[in-house]
Amino acid sequence: MSGNPEPIVAVETGEEPGPVVQRPQPPPPPPFAVPPLFGKYPFEGIEVHDPGLLPYLYLHPVYAPHSEGRLTGRPFLKSRMHLVERLANHLMKGGKFTGKKSKAIATVRKAFDELAQKEGKNPLQLLVDAVENAAPREEVTRLQFGGISVPRAVDASPARRLNVAIRNLALGAIQASRKSTKPIHTCLADEIRLAAQGDLTSFAVGRKEEVERVAQSAR
């Protein structure tokens, strides 16, 4: 017997390779200078610490976050919508700003001004930190075994985590404005500030902890 190993020959099975899933990539930088958000808040230096949310946090430099409906009607295209605009869109679901996009964006701008004045930090960074702290990693679904419905814990996808976090931030601000005499932009600024700190008094962080606690018991 020879001591040389036999060469390995690749065998074609005739099966077609499966589809390649591609993550959304950030767009290339614009060929012209873009002013900061609302003319005040720069996009440079924004850090995202959660690698799962990084491809879905759309923070393309733009002066006014308003896509004018160009990203509607196609599934998963909201991952190309600006994070600030998505927050304003969720504010319009509260009843007071229904159909009033300009007022919702003005509310976000006033909340950012208040955050910058009180915290002395870039409100965009605070919003990113708030989304990371309010995004649940696990959720609960129900599986049917015969005639019995059993809860089971499942991992949340990055797109789902981002949707839930933005929705809870807006919902927390809306509910806080109904229970107090504070204007809604102050309630939104407080919700973002508390969520960025990971405070459990934040509505979004509290909901995230509750969902993960229920999911842990359903493992």
C-alpha positions, 0 to 999 in steps of 0.5 A: 500500500502506498503512503500517499493519501487518495485525492479528494474529488468533488462530486456534483449532486445536481441540486441547485444551491439555495437562495442567498439571504442578503442583509440590507447594506447602508447606502453610499455617502452622498456626493455633496455635503449634507447638513446635520439633522434639523440643522443642529445634530450631526451624524458623525460619531454615532455608535451602535453597540448592538451588532444585530441592530446595526444593519437595520438602524438607518441613520443616513445623513438627512436634513428633514426625515421625510420620505413622502411615502416613497417607501410604502407598499413594499414589504421590509422596505421600512428598513430603508426608512430613517430611524427618526422618521419611523419614530414620528410615524409611530407618534401618528398612531396615537390619535392626536397626530393621526395624518399630521406628519409635519406635527409629528416631526416637529414634536420629535424636533422639540424633544431633541432640542430638550434632550440636547439642552438637559443632557448635553449630548447628541439626541441621535446617540440617545435615541440609538441607546434607547432603542438598543435598551428597549429591544427585546431579545426573546418573545413568546409564541403559542404552539398547538399540540393537538387541542392544547396551546402551549407557550414557547419562547422564541428569539426575536429577529433584529427587524422585529426587535427594532419595530417593538422598541420604536413602537414602545418608545412612542407609546410610552410618550403618548400614554405619559402625555395623557396622564399629565399636563406635560406637552408630548414633546417633553414626555417623548424626551423623558421616555428617550432619556430614561430608556437610554439610561436603561431605567425600569421606569421607562415604559419601553424598557419595562415592557421589554423586561416583562416580555423577556421575563415571560419568555424565560419562564416559557423556555 
